[in-house]
């Protein structure tokens, strides 16, 4: 089974690389290649890096971590249409509470 990691998990891995191995262990994976990140997550992490003024060492660490994961491409009409359906529903307060903010909706859309 493949797992799509959210931005918060990726940030945790940046703080503590052992978290990646711990995540693999918790999920019972036999192959670290079963962990993916979405292209949206990549954009979010780069935004966080800029917002926080990460230095060269932290940027190098980010690049290294990003190179260790396969990146899920969401440039697929089915994914885009599912996102549009979910985003349209999120305009009610109840669904915002249930689904979270917009980037998390992308993860829910990709994962189904």
Buried (B, 14 or more C-beta within 10 A) or exposed (E): EEBBBBBEBBBBBBEEBEBBEEBBEEEEBEEEEEBBBBBBBBEBBBEBBEEEEBEEEEEEBBEEBBEBBEBBEBEEEEBEEBBEEBBEBBEEEEBBEEBBEEBBBBBBBBEE
